Amino acid sequence: MSMGFIVGPLMVFLVIVAPLWLILHYRSKRHASQGLSGEEHEQLQALAVRAEQMQDRISTLERILDAEAPQWRHK
């Protein structure tokens, strides 16, 4: 009686869930090992350009603050 209670869900898991789980797992591993796609590479390059622009702006703002309020870093 209690054995059938465990065997049923276990069989469903082994026949349906486990193979699907393995297929999806290894498909995602293969996708991750292929590297960046062309679109992802372009997005990464665009983010790098924006980061450089932001760094330039931050440097400019720091120079302005250093000229106008030399003690701003210590506050």
N, CA, C and O atoms as a Tripos MOL2 file, in Angstrom:
@<TRIPOS>MOLECULE
protein
  300   299    75     0     0
PROTEIN
NO_CHARGES

@<TRIPOS>ATOM
      1 N           0.8210   -1.1890    0.0000 N.3       1 MET1
      2 CA          0.0000    0.0000    0.0000 C.3       1 MET1
      3 C           0.8640    1.2510    0.0000 C.2       1 MET1
      4 O           0.7280    2.1020   -0.8790 O.2       1 MET1
      5 N           1.7470    1.3670    0.9760 N.am      2 SER2
      6 CA          2.5810    2.5600    1.0500 C.3       2 SER2
      7 C           3.6600    2.5470   -0.0290 C.2       2 SER2
      8 O           4.1710    3.6070   -0.3910 O.2       2 SER2
      9 N           4.0180    1.3800   -0.5470 N.am      3 MET3
     10 CA          5.0280    1.2870   -1.5960 C.3       3 MET3
     11 C           4.5300    1.9070   -2.9000 C.2       3 MET3
     12 O           5.3050    2.5500   -3.6080 O.2       3 MET3
     13 N           3.2770    1.7290   -3.2220 N.am      4 GLY4
     14 CA          2.6840    2.3240   -4.4170 C.3       4 GLY4
     15 C           2.6040    3.8350   -4.3230 C.2       4 GLY4
     16 O           2.6210    4.5340   -5.3360 O.2       4 GLY4
     17 N           2.5190    4.3170   -3.1330 N.am      5 PHE5
     18 CA          2.4530    5.7470   -2.8830 C.3       5 PHE5
     19 C           3.7790    6.4290   -3.2480 C.2       5 PHE5
     20 O           3.7920    7.5970   -3.6370 O.2       5 PHE5
     21 N           4.8800    5.7010   -3.1230 N.am      6 ILE6
     22 CA          6.2100    6.2340   -3.4200 C.3       6 ILE6
     23 C           6.6150    5.9210   -4.8570 C.2       6 ILE6
     24 O           7.2420    6.7540   -5.5120 O.2       6 ILE6
     25 N           6.2730    4.7450   -5.3560 N.am      7 VAL7
     26 CA          6.7100    4.2990   -6.6730 C.3       7 VAL7
     27 C           6.0900    5.1460   -7.7820 C.2       7 VAL7
     28 O           6.7750    5.4530   -8.7570 O.2       7 VAL7
     29 N           4.8490    5.5230   -7.6700 N.am      8 GLY8
     30 CA          4.1750    6.3110   -8.7040 C.3       8 GLY8
     31 C           4.8730    7.6380   -8.9780 C.2       8 GLY8
     32 O           5.2930    7.8840  -10.1090 O.2       8 GLY8
     33 N           5.0050    8.4960   -7.9740 N.am      9 PRO9
     34 CA          5.7050    9.7640   -8.2140 C.3       9 PRO9
     35 C           7.1730    9.5750   -8.6180 C.2       9 PRO9
     36 O           7.7140   10.3650   -9.3920 O.2       9 PRO9
     37 N           7.8120    8.5250   -8.0910 N.am     10 LEU10
     38 CA          9.1950    8.2560   -8.4570 C.3      10 LEU10
     39 C           9.3030    7.8960   -9.9360 C.2      10 LEU10
     40 O          10.2280    8.3500  -10.6090 O.2      10 LEU10
     41 N           8.3940    7.1040  -10.4440 N.am     11 MET11
     42 CA          8.4060    6.7300  -11.8600 C.3      11 MET11
     43 C           8.1340    7.9470  -12.7450 C.2      11 MET11
     44 O           8.7760    8.1170  -13.7820 O.2      11 MET11
     45 N           7.1890    8.7890  -12.3400 N.am     12 VAL12
     46 CA          6.9130   10.0050  -13.1010 C.3      12 VAL12
     47 C           8.1520   10.8810  -13.1460 C.2      12 VAL12
     48 O           8.4900   11.4350  -14.1920 O.2      12 VAL12
     49 N           8.8330   11.0060  -12.0090 N.am     13 PHE13
     50 CA         10.0480   11.8050  -11.9610 C.3      13 PHE13
     51 C          11.1160   11.2260  -12.8860 C.2      13 PHE13
     52 O          11.7270   11.9600  -13.6620 O.2      13 PHE13
     53 N          11.3420    9.9190  -12.8090 N.am     14 LEU14
     54 CA         12.3960    9.2870  -13.5960 C.3      14 LEU14
     55 C          12.0930    9.2760  -15.0910 C.2      14 LEU14
     56 O          13.0130    9.3520  -15.9050 O.2      14 LEU14
     57 N          10.8190    9.1840  -15.4640 N.am     15 VAL15
     58 CA         10.4630    9.0840  -16.8780 C.3      15 VAL15
     59 C          10.3080   10.4600  -17.5280 C.2      15 VAL15
     60 O          10.6490   10.6250  -18.7000 O.2      15 VAL15
     61 N           9.8040   11.4390  -16.7950 N.am     16 ILE16
     62 CA          9.5010   12.7410  -17.4060 C.3      16 ILE16
     63 C          10.4530   13.8430  -16.9300 C.2      16 ILE16
     64 O          11.0880   14.5110  -17.7460 O.2      16 ILE16
     65 N          10.5470   14.0240  -15.6500 N.am     17 VAL17
     66 CA         11.2720   15.1690  -15.1100 C.3      17 VAL17
     67 C          12.7800   15.0330  -15.2740 C.2      17 VAL17
     68 O          13.4280   15.9700  -15.7420 O.2      17 VAL17
     69 N          13.3520   13.9000  -14.9040 N.am     18 ALA18
     70 CA         14.7980   13.7360  -14.9410 C.3      18 ALA18
     71 C          15.3710   13.8940  -16.3530 C.2      18 ALA18
     72 O          16.3420   14.6340  -16.5140 O.2      18 ALA18
     73 N          14.8270   13.2460  -17.3780 N.am     19 PRO19
     74 CA         15.3920   13.4550  -18.7210 C.3      19 PRO19
     75 C          15.2680   14.9010  -19.2030 C.2      19 PRO19
     76 O          16.1980   15.4390  -19.8040 O.2      19 PRO19
     77 N          14.1320   15.5200  -18.9420 N.am     20 LEU20
     78 CA         13.9470   16.9160  -19.3310 C.3      20 LEU20
     79 C          14.9470   17.8110  -18.6100 C.2      20 LEU20
     80 O          15.5200   18.7210  -19.2090 O.2      20 LEU20
     81 N          15.1490   17.5550  -17.3420 N.am     21 TRP21
     82 CA         16.0960   18.2960  -16.5300 C.3      21 TRP21
     83 C          17.5090   18.1540  -17.1080 C.2      21 TRP21
     84 O          18.2270   19.1450  -17.2410 O.2      21 TRP21
     85 N          17.9010   16.9410  -17.4460 N.am     22 LEU22
     86 CA         19.2380   16.7110  -18.0050 C.3      22 LEU22
     87 C          19.4090   17.3860  -19.3660 C.2      22 LEU22
     88 O          20.4490   17.9870  -19.6350 O.2      22 LEU22
     89 N          18.4020   17.2900  -20.2140 N.am     23 ILE23
     90 CA         18.4820   17.9190  -21.5380 C.3      23 ILE23
     91 C          18.6470   19.4240  -21.3980 C.2      23 ILE23
     92 O          19.5210   20.0130  -22.0340 O.2      23 ILE23
     93 N          17.8280   20.0430  -20.5820 N.am     24 LEU24
     94 CA         17.9150   21.4980  -20.3970 C.3      24 LEU24
     95 C          19.2260   21.9100  -19.7490 C.2      24 LEU24
     96 O          19.7940   22.9430  -20.1030 O.2      24 LEU24
     97 N          19.7080   21.1230  -18.8160 N.am     25 HIS25
     98 CA         20.9690   21.4320  -18.1440 C.3      25 HIS25
     99 C          22.1310   21.4340  -19.1320 C.2      25 HIS25
    100 O          22.9000   22.3930  -19.1800 O.2      25 HIS25
    101 N          22.2640   20.3810  -19.9120 N.am     26 TYR26
    102 CA         23.3860   20.2930  -20.8380 C.3      26 TYR26
    103 C          23.2450   21.2460  -22.0170 C.2      26 TYR26
    104 O          24.2500   21.6770  -22.5840 O.2      26 TYR26
    105 N          22.0190   21.5800  -22.3950 N.am     27 ARG27
    106 CA         21.8400   22.5840  -23.4350 C.3      27 ARG27
    107 C          22.2980   23.9530  -22.9450 C.2      27 ARG27
    108 O          22.9220   24.7040  -23.6940 O.2      27 ARG27
    109 N          21.9920   24.2790  -21.6970 N.am     28 SER28
    110 CA         22.4440   25.5610  -21.1560 C.3      28 SER28
    111 C          23.9550   25.5800  -20.9700 C.2      28 SER28
    112 O          24.5810   26.6230  -21.1540 O.2      28 SER28
    113 N          24.5550   24.4480  -20.6080 N.am     29 LYS29
    114 CA         26.0170   24.3610  -20.4970 C.3      29 LYS29
    115 C          26.6730   24.5910  -21.8560 C.2      29 LYS29
    116 O          27.6720   25.3050  -21.9530 O.2      29 LYS29
    117 N          26.1150   23.9890  -22.9020 N.am     30 ARG30
    118 CA         26.6740   24.1480  -24.2470 C.3      30 ARG30
    119 C          26.5550   25.5990  -24.7010 C.2      30 ARG30
    120 O          27.4790   26.1450  -25.3040 O.2      30 ARG30
    121 N          25.4200   26.2180  -24.4110 N.am     31 HIS31
    122 CA         25.2180   27.6130  -24.7980 C.3      31 HIS31
    123 C          26.2010   28.5210  -24.0700 C.2      31 HIS31
    124 O          26.7280   29.4610  -24.6650 O.2      31 HIS31
    125 N          26.4530   28.2540  -22.7980 N.am     32 ALA32
    126 CA         27.3710   29.0780  -22.0180 C.3      32 ALA32
    127 C          28.8080   28.9100  -22.4950 C.2      32 ALA32
    128 O          29.5880   29.8610  -22.4350 O.2      32 ALA32
    129 N          29.1690   27.7340  -22.9630 N.am     33 SER33
    130 CA         30.5470   27.4900  -23.3870 C.3      33 SER33
    131 C          30.8300   28.0480  -24.7750 C.2      33 SER33
    132 O          31.9940   28.1450  -25.1640 O.2      33 SER33
    133 N          29.8070   28.4150  -25.5300 N.am     34 GLN34
    134 CA         30.0140   28.9400  -26.8800 C.3      34 GLN34
    135 C          30.5040   30.3820  -26.8650 C.2      34 GLN34
    136 O          30.9740   30.8680  -27.8940 O.2      34 GLN34
    137 N          30.4150   31.0710  -25.7630 N.am     35 GLY35
    138 CA         30.8670   32.4560  -25.6920 C.3      35 GLY35
    139 C          29.7580   33.4280  -26.0480 C.2      35 GLY35
    140 O          28.5770   33.0820  -26.0510 O.2      35 GLY35
    141 N          30.1660   34.6510  -26.3470 N.am     36 LEU36
    142 CA         29.2030   35.7020  -26.6500 C.3      36 LEU36
    143 C          28.7570   35.6330  -28.1010 C.2      36 LEU36
    144 O          29.5410   35.3080  -28.9930 O.2      36 LEU36
    145 N          27.4960   35.9400  -28.3200 N.am     37 SER37
    146 CA         26.9950   36.0440  -29.6860 C.3      37 SER37
    147 C          27.3950   37.4080  -30.2440 C.2      37 SER37
    148 O          27.9330   38.2450  -29.5200 O.2      37 SER37
    149 N          27.1370   37.6250  -31.5100 N.am     38 GLY38
    150 CA         27.4780   38.9070  -32.1330 C.3      38 GLY38
    151 C          26.7600   40.0720  -31.4740 C.2      38 GLY38
    152 O          27.3500   41.1250  -31.2330 O.2      38 GLY38
    153 N          25.4820   39.8730  -31.1860 N.am     39 GLU39
    154 CA         24.6960   40.9390  -30.5540 C.3      39 GLU39
    155 C          25.1980   41.2230  -29.1390 C.2      39 GLU39
    156 O          25.2850   42.3810  -28.7280 O.2      39 GLU39
    157 N          25.5250   40.1740  -28.4010 N.am     40 GLU40
    158 CA         26.0430   40.3600  -27.0440 C.3      40 GLU40
    159 C          27.3950   41.0640  -27.0670 C.2      40 GLU40
    160 O          27.6920   41.8820  -26.1960 O.2      40 GLU40
    161 N          28.2100   40.7420  -28.0650 N.am     41 HIS41
    162 CA         29.5170   41.3970  -28.1890 C.3      41 HIS41
    163 C          29.3370   42.8890  -28.4870 C.2      41 HIS41
    164 O          30.0540   43.7210  -27.9290 O.2      41 HIS41
    165 N          28.3950   43.2300  -29.3540 N.am     42 GLU42
    166 CA         28.1130   44.6350  -29.6570 C.3      42 GLU42
    167 C          27.6160   45.3680  -28.4190 C.2      42 GLU42
    168 O          28.0240   46.5000  -28.1610 O.2      42 GLU42
    169 N          26.7330   44.7260  -27.6490 N.am     43 GLN43
    170 CA         26.2360   45.3490  -26.4220 C.3      43 GLN43
    171 C          27.3720   45.5840  -25.4320 C.2      43 GLN43
    172 O          27.4190   46.6200  -24.7690 O.2      43 GLN43
    173 N          28.2790   44.6280  -25.3320 N.am     44 LEU44
    174 CA         29.4150   44.7670  -24.4280 C.3      44 LEU44
    175 C          30.3110   45.9180  -24.8710 C.2      44 LEU44
    176 O          30.7870   46.6870  -24.0360 O.2      44 LEU44
    177 N          30.5440   46.0440  -26.1630 N.am     45 GLN45
    178 CA         31.3530   47.1510  -26.6770 C.3      45 GLN45
    179 C          30.6700   48.4890  -26.3910 C.2      45 GLN45
    180 O          31.3340   49.4490  -25.9970 O.2      45 GLN45
    181 N          29.3620   48.5610  -26.5860 N.am     46 ALA46
    182 CA         28.6330   49.8010  -26.3130 C.3      46 ALA46
    183 C          28.7130   50.1630  -24.8340 C.2      46 ALA46
    184 O          28.8720   51.3340  -24.4890 O.2      46 ALA46
    185 N          28.6030   49.1690  -23.9610 N.am     47 LEU47
    186 CA         28.7270   49.4340  -22.5260 C.3      47 LEU47
    187 C          30.1310   49.9020  -22.1650 C.2      47 LEU47
    188 O          30.2930   50.7550  -21.2920 O.2      47 LEU47
    189 N          31.1360   49.3570  -22.8210 N.am     48 ALA48
    190 CA         32.5140   49.7820  -22.5570 C.3      48 ALA48
    191 C          32.7120   51.2370  -22.9650 C.2      48 ALA48
    192 O          33.3760   51.9970  -22.2600 O.2      48 ALA48
    193 N          32.1390   51.6260  -24.1020 N.am     49 VAL49
    194 CA         32.2400   53.0190  -24.5540 C.3      49 VAL49
    195 C          31.5390   53.9420  -23.5610 C.2      49 VAL49
    196 O          32.0680   54.9960  -23.2070 O.2      49 VAL49
    197 N          30.3520   53.5450  -23.1160 N.am     50 ARG50
    198 CA         29.6190   54.3760  -22.1380 C.3      50 ARG50
    199 C          30.3790   54.4840  -20.8240 C.2      50 ARG50
    200 O          30.3760   55.5420  -20.1960 O.2      50 ARG50
    201 N          31.0250   53.4090  -20.4020 N.am     51 ALA51
    202 CA         31.8020   53.4400  -19.1640 C.3      51 ALA51
    203 C          32.9800   54.4110  -19.2960 C.2      51 ALA51
    204 O          33.2920   55.1460  -18.3590 O.2      51 ALA51
    205 N          33.6270   54.4100  -20.4610 N.am     52 GLU52
    206 CA         34.7280   55.3510  -20.6780 C.3      52 GLU52
    207 C          34.2260   56.7900  -20.6700 C.2      52 GLU52
    208 O          34.8790   57.6750  -20.1170 O.2      52 GLU52
    209 N          33.0680   57.0260  -21.2810 N.am     53 GLN53
    210 CA         32.4910   58.3650  -21.2810 C.3      53 GLN53
    211 C          32.1570   58.8070  -19.8540 C.2      53 GLN53
    212 O          32.4040   59.9540  -19.4830 O.2      53 GLN53
    213 N          31.6000   57.9020  -19.0650 N.am     54 MET54
    214 CA         31.2680   58.2330  -17.6820 C.3      54 MET54
    215 C          32.5360   58.5220  -16.8840 C.2      54 MET54
    216 O          32.5440   59.4240  -16.0460 O.2      54 MET54
    217 N          33.5960   57.7740  -17.1310 N.am     55 GLN55
    218 CA         34.8540   58.0180  -16.4290 C.3      55 GLN55
    219 C          35.4010   59.4000  -16.7700 C.2      55 GLN55
    220 O          35.9080   60.1030  -15.8970 O.2      55 GLN55
    221 N          35.2980   59.7860  -18.0350 N.am     56 ASP56
    222 CA         35.7310   61.1270  -18.4380 C.3      56 ASP56
    223 C          34.9060   62.1970  -17.7350 C.2      56 ASP56
    224 O          35.4540   63.1990  -17.2750 O.2      56 ASP56
    225 N          33.6090   61.9980  -17.6480 N.am     57 ARG57
    226 CA         32.7420   62.9730  -16.9780 C.3      57 ARG57
    227 C          33.0600   63.0670  -15.4950 C.2      57 ARG57
    228 O          33.0800   64.1600  -14.9290 O.2      57 ARG57
    229 N          33.3080   61.9380  -14.8690 N.am     58 ILE58
    230 CA         33.6460   61.9350  -13.4410 C.3      58 ILE58
    231 C          34.9550   62.6700  -13.2100 C.2      58 ILE58
    232 O          35.0800   63.4420  -12.2590 O.2      58 ILE58
    233 N          35.9320   62.4300  -14.0800 N.am     59 SER59
    234 CA         37.2190   63.1260  -13.9420 C.3      59 SER59
    235 C          37.0370   64.6290  -14.0870 C.2      59 SER59
    236 O          37.6310   65.4070  -13.3400 O.2      59 SER59
    237 N          36.2190   65.0330  -15.0430 N.am     60 THR60
    238 CA         35.9510   66.4650  -15.2300 C.3      60 THR60
    239 C          35.2680   67.0530  -13.9970 C.2      60 THR60
    240 O          35.6480   68.1280  -13.5320 O.2      60 THR60
    241 N          34.2730   66.3640  -13.4690 N.am     61 LEU61
    242 CA         33.5830   66.8500  -12.2700 C.3      61 LEU61
    243 C          34.5370   66.9390  -11.0740 C.2      61 LEU61
    244 O          34.4560   67.8820  -10.2870 O.2      61 LEU61
    245 N          35.4240   65.9750  -10.9350 N.am     62 GLU62
    246 CA         36.3860   66.0220   -9.8310 C.3      62 GLU62
    247 C          37.3370   67.1950   -9.9830 C.2      62 GLU62
    248 O          37.6790   67.8400   -8.9920 O.2      62 GLU62
    249 N          37.7760   67.4860  -11.2100 N.am     63 ARG63
    250 CA         38.6520   68.6430  -11.4260 C.3      63 ARG63
    251 C          37.9290   69.9430  -11.0730 C.2      63 ARG63
    252 O          38.5100   70.8330  -10.4510 O.2      63 ARG63
    253 N          36.6660   70.0480  -11.4720 N.am     64 ILE64
    254 CA         35.8760   71.2500  -11.1540 C.3      64 ILE64
    255 C          35.7270   71.3880   -9.6420 C.2      64 ILE64
    256 O          35.9150   72.4760   -9.0980 O.2      64 ILE64
    257 N          35.3890   70.2910   -8.9600 N.am     65 LEU65
    258 CA         35.2360   70.3430   -7.5080 C.3      65 LEU65
    259 C          36.5550   70.6560   -6.8150 C.2      65 LEU65
    260 O          36.5710   71.3920   -5.8290 O.2      65 LEU65
    261 N          37.6630   70.1100   -7.3150 N.am     66 ASP66
    262 CA         38.9730   70.4180   -6.7310 C.3      66 ASP66
    263 C          39.2940   71.9040   -6.8440 C.2      66 ASP66
    264 O          39.8900   72.4840   -5.9360 O.2      66 ASP66
    265 N          38.8960   72.5260   -7.9690 N.am     67 ALA67
    266 CA         39.1670   73.9480   -8.1720 C.3      67 ALA67
    267 C          38.2610   74.8180   -7.3080 C.2      67 ALA67
    268 O          38.7060   75.8350   -6.7780 O.2      67 ALA67
    269 N          37.0060   74.4340   -7.1600 N.am     68 GLU68
    270 CA         36.0560   75.2810   -6.4450 C.3      68 GLU68
    271 C          35.9590   74.9800   -4.9580 C.2      68 GLU68
    272 O          35.7280   75.8940   -4.1660 O.2      68 GLU68
    273 N          36.1250   73.7470   -4.5630 N.am     69 ALA69
    274 CA         36.0170   73.3620   -3.1530 C.3      69 ALA69
    275 C          37.0870   72.3110   -2.8570 C.2      69 ALA69
    276 O          36.8000   71.1150   -2.8800 O.2      69 ALA69
    277 N          38.3130   72.7470   -2.5810 N.am     70 PRO70
    278 CA         39.4270   71.8030   -2.4230 C.3      70 PRO70
    279 C          39.2310   70.7660   -1.3140 C.2      70 PRO70
    280 O          39.8450   69.7010   -1.3770 O.2      70 PRO70
    281 N          38.4190   71.0290   -0.3270 N.am     71 GLN71
    282 CA         38.2330   70.1130    0.7870 C.3      71 GLN71
    283 C          37.0610   69.1440    0.6080 C.2      71 GLN71
    284 O          36.6740   68.4690    1.5620 O.2      71 GLN71
    285 N          36.5000   69.0660   -0.5850 N.am     72 TRP72
    286 CA         35.3030   68.2420   -0.7850 C.3      72 TRP72
    287 C          35.5610   66.7600   -0.5820 C.2      72 TRP72
    288 O          34.6470   66.0260   -0.2070 O.2      72 TRP72
    289 N          36.7790   66.3020   -0.8200 N.am     73 ARG73
    290 CA         37.0810   64.8820   -0.6680 C.3      73 ARG73
    291 C          37.1500   64.4640    0.8000 C.2      73 ARG73
    292 O          36.9450   63.2950    1.1260 O.2      73 ARG73
    293 N          37.4340   65.4050    1.6710 N.am     74 HIS74
    294 CA         37.6170   65.0870    3.0900 C.3      74 HIS74
    295 C          36.3160   65.1540    3.8870 C.2      74 HIS74
    296 O          36.2890   64.7830    5.0600 O.2      74 HIS74
    297 N          35.2460   65.6210    3.2620 N.am     75 LYS75
    298 CA         33.9820   65.7400    3.9720 C.3      75 LYS75
    299 C          33.1640   64.4940    3.8760 C.2      75 LYS75
    300 O          32.0640   64.4340    4.4250 O.2      75 LYS75
@<TRIPOS>BOND
     1     1     2 1
     2     2     3 1
     3     3     4 2
     4     3     5 am
     5     5     6 1
     6     6     7 1
     7     7     8 2
     8     7     9 am
     9     9    10 1
    10    10    11 1
    11    11    12 2
    12    11    13 am
    13    13    14 1
    14    14    15 1
    15    15    16 2
    16    15    17 am
    17    17    18 1
    18    18    19 1
    19    19    20 2
    20    19    21 am
    21    21    22 1
    22    22    23 1
    23    23    24 2
    24    23    25 am
    25    25    26 1
    26    26    27 1
    27    27    28 2
    28    27    29 am
    29    29    30 1
    30    30    31 1
    31    31    32 2
    32    31    33 am
    33    33    34 1
    34    34    35 1
    35    35    36 2
    36    35    37 am
    37    37    38 1
    38    38    39 1
    39    39    40 2
    40    39    41 am
    41    41    42 1
    42    42    43 1
    43    43    44 2
    44    43    45 am
    45    45    46 1
    46    46    47 1
    47    47    48 2
    48    47    49 am
    49    49    50 1
    50    50    51 1
    51    51    52 2
    52    51    53 am
    53    53    54 1
    54    54    55 1
    55    55    56 2
    56    55    57 am
    57    57    58 1
    58    58    59 1
    59    59    60 2
    60    59    61 am
    61    61    62 1
    62    62    63 1
    63    63    64 2
    64    63    65 am
    65    65    66 1
    66    66    67 1
    67    67    68 2
    68    67    69 am
    69    69    70 1
    70    70    71 1
    71    71    72 2
    72    71    73 am
    73    73    74 1
    74    74    75 1
    75    75    76 2
    76    75    77 am
    77    77    78 1
    78    78    79 1
    79    79    80 2
    80    79    81 am
    81    81    82 1
    82    82    83 1
    83    83    84 2
    84    83    85 am
    85    85    86 1
    86    86    87 1
    87    87    88 2
    88    87    89 am
    89    89    90 1
    90    90    91 1
    91    91    92 2
    92    91    93 am
    93    93    94 1
    94    94    95 1
    95    95    96 2
    96    95    97 am
    97    97    98 1
    98    98    99 1
    99    99   100 2
   100    99   101 am
   101   101   102 1
   102   102   103 1
   103   103   104 2
   104   103   105 am
   105   105   106 1
   106   106   107 1
   107   107   108 2
   108   107   109 am
   109   109   110 1
   110   110   111 1
   111   111   112 2
   112   111   113 am
   113   113   114 1
   114   114   115 1
   115   115   116 2
   116   115   117 am
   117   117   118 1
   118   118   119 1
   119   119   120 2
   120   119   121 am
   121   121   122 1
   122   122   123 1
   123   123   124 2
   124   123   125 am
   125   125   126 1
   126   126   127 1
   127   127   128 2
   128   127   129 am
   129   129   130 1
   130   130   131 1
   131   131   132 2
   132   131   133 am
   133   133   134 1
   134   134   135 1
   135   135   136 2
   136   135   137 am
   137   137   138 1
   138   138   139 1
   139   139   140 2
   140   139   141 am
   141   141   142 1
   142   142   143 1
   143   143   144 2
   144   143   145 am
   145   145   146 1
   146   146   147 1
   147   147   148 2
   148   147   149 am
   149   149   150 1
   150   150   151 1
   151   151   152 2
   152   151   153 am
   153   153   154 1
   154   154   155 1
   155   155   156 2
   156   155   157 am
   157   157   158 1
   158   158   159 1
   159   159   160 2
   160   159   161 am
   161   161   162 1
   162   162   163 1
   163   163   164 2
   164   163   165 am
   165   165   166 1
   166   166   167 1
   167   167   168 2
   168   167   169 am
   169   169   170 1
   170   170   171 1
   171   171   172 2
   172   171   173 am
   173   173   174 1
   174   174   175 1
   175   175   176 2
   176   175   177 am
   177   177   178 1
   178   178   179 1
   179   179   180 2
   180   179   181 am
   181   181   182 1
   182   182   183 1
   183   183   184 2
   184   183   185 am
   185   185   186 1
   186   186   187 1
   187   187   188 2
   188   187   189 am
   189   189   190 1
   190   190   191 1
   191   191   192 2
   192   191   193 am
   193   193   194 1
   194   194   195 1
   195   195   196 2
   196   195   197 am
   197   197   198 1
   198   198   199 1
   199   199   200 2
   200   199   201 am
   201   201   202 1
   202   202   203 1
   203   203   204 2
   204   203   205 am
   205   205   206 1
   206   206   207 1
   207   207   208 2
   208   207   209 am
   209   209   210 1
   210   210   211 1
   211   211   212 2
   212   211   213 am
   213   213   214 1
   214   214   215 1
   215   215   216 2
   216   215   217 am
   217   217   218 1
   218   218   219 1
   219   219   220 2
   220   219   221 am
   221   221   222 1
   222   222   223 1
   223   223   224 2
   224   223   225 am
   225   225   226 1
   226   226   227 1
   227   227   228 2
   228   227   229 am
   229   229   230 1
   230   230   231 1
   231   231   232 2
   232   231   233 am
   233   233   234 1
   234   234   235 1
   235   235   236 2
   236   235   237 am
   237   237   238 1
   238   238   239 1
   239   239   240 2
   240   239   241 am
   241   241   242 1
   242   242   243 1
   243   243   244 2
   244   243   245 am
   245   245   246 1
   246   246   247 1
   247   247   248 2
   248   247   249 am
   249   249   250 1
   250   250   251 1
   251   251   252 2
   252   251   253 am
   253   253   254 1
   254   254   255 1
   255   255   256 2
   256   255   257 am
   257   257   258 1
   258   258   259 1
   259   259   260 2
   260   259   261 am
   261   261   262 1
   262   262   263 1
   263   263   264 2
   264   263   265 am
   265   265   266 1
   266   266   267 1
   267   267   268 2
   268   267   269 am
   269   269   270 1
   270   270   271 1
   271   271   272 2
   272   271   273 am
   273   273   274 1
   274   274   275 1
   275   275   276 2
   276   275   277 am
   277   277   278 1
   278   278   279 1
   279   279   280 2
   280   279   281 am
   281   281   282 1
   282   282   283 1
   283   283   284 2
   284   283   285 am
   285   285   286 1
   286   286   287 1
   287   287   288 2
   288   287   289 am
   289   289   290 1
   290   290   291 1
   291   291   292 2
   292   291   293 am
   293   293   294 1
   294   294   295 1
   295   295   296 2
   296   295   297 am
   297   297   298 1
   298   298   299 1
   299   299   300 2
@<TRIPOS>SUBSTRUCTURE
     1 MET1         2 RESIDUE 1 A MET
     2 SER2         6 RESIDUE 1 A SER
     3 MET3        10 RESIDUE 1 A MET
     4 GLY4        14 RESIDUE 1 A GLY
     5 PHE5        18 RESIDUE 1 A PHE
     6 ILE6        22 RESIDUE 1 A ILE
     7 VAL7        26 RESIDUE 1 A VAL
     8 GLY8        30 RESIDUE 1 A GLY
     9 PRO9        34 RESIDUE 1 A PRO
    10 LEU10       38 RESIDUE 1 A LEU
    11 MET11       42 RESIDUE 1 A MET
    12 VAL12       46 RESIDUE 1 A VAL
    13 PHE13       50 RESIDUE 1 A PHE
    14 LEU14       54 RESIDUE 1 A LEU
    15 VAL15       58 RESIDUE 1 A VAL
    16 ILE16       62 RESIDUE 1 A ILE
    17 VAL17       66 RESIDUE 1 A VAL
    18 ALA18       70 RESIDUE 1 A ALA
    19 PRO19       74 RESIDUE 1 A PRO
    20 LEU20       78 RESIDUE 1 A LEU
    21 TRP21       82 RESIDUE 1 A TRP
    22 LEU22       86 RESIDUE 1 A LEU
    23 ILE23       90 RESIDUE 1 A ILE
    24 LEU24       94 RESIDUE 1 A LEU
    25 HIS25       98 RESIDUE 1 A HIS
    26 TYR26      102 RESIDUE 1 A TYR
    27 ARG27      106 RESIDUE 1 A ARG
    28 SER28      110 RESIDUE 1 A SER
    29 LYS29      114 RESIDUE 1 A LYS
    30 ARG30      118 RESIDUE 1 A ARG
    31 HIS31      122 RESIDUE 1 A HIS
    32 ALA32      126 RESIDUE 1 A ALA
    33 SER33      130 RESIDUE 1 A SER
    34 GLN34      134 RESIDUE 1 A GLN
    35 GLY35      138 RESIDUE 1 A GLY
    36 LEU36      142 RESIDUE 1 A LEU
    37 SER37      146 RESIDUE 1 A SER
    38 GLY38      150 RESIDUE 1 A GLY
    39 GLU39      154 RESIDUE 1 A GLU
    40 GLU40      158 RESIDUE 1 A GLU
    41 HIS41      162 RESIDUE 1 A HIS
    42 GLU42      166 RESIDUE 1 A GLU
    43 GLN43      170 RESIDUE 1 A GLN
    44 LEU44      174 RESIDUE 1 A LEU
    45 GLN45      178 RESIDUE 1 A GLN
    46 ALA46      182 RESIDUE 1 A ALA
    47 LEU47      186 RESIDUE 1 A LEU
    48 ALA48      190 RESIDUE 1 A ALA
    49 VAL49      194 RESIDUE 1 A VAL
    50 ARG50      198 RESIDUE 1 A ARG
    51 ALA51      202 RESIDUE 1 A ALA
    52 GLU52      206 RESIDUE 1 A GLU
    53 GLN53      210 RESIDUE 1 A GLN
    54 MET54      214 RESIDUE 1 A MET
    55 GLN55      218 RESIDUE 1 A GLN
    56 ASP56      222 RESIDUE 1 A ASP
    57 ARG57      226 RESIDUE 1 A ARG
    58 ILE58      230 RESIDUE 1 A ILE
    59 SER59      234 RESIDUE 1 A SER
    60 THR60      238 RESIDUE 1 A THR
    61 LEU61      242 RESIDUE 1 A LEU
    62 GLU62      246 RESIDUE 1 A GLU
    63 ARG63      250 RESIDUE 1 A ARG
    64 ILE64      254 RESIDUE 1 A ILE
    65 LEU65      258 RESIDUE 1 A LEU
    66 ASP66      262 RESIDUE 1 A ASP
    67 ALA67      266 RESIDUE 1 A ALA
    68 GLU68      270 RESIDUE 1 A GLU
    69 ALA69      274 RESIDUE 1 A ALA
    70 PRO70      278 RESIDUE 1 A PRO
    71 GLN71      282 RESIDUE 1 A GLN
    72 TRP72      286 RESIDUE 1 A TRP
    73 ARG73      290 RESIDUE 1 A ARG
    74 HIS74      294 RESIDUE 1 A HIS
    75 LYS75      298 RESIDUE 1 A LYS
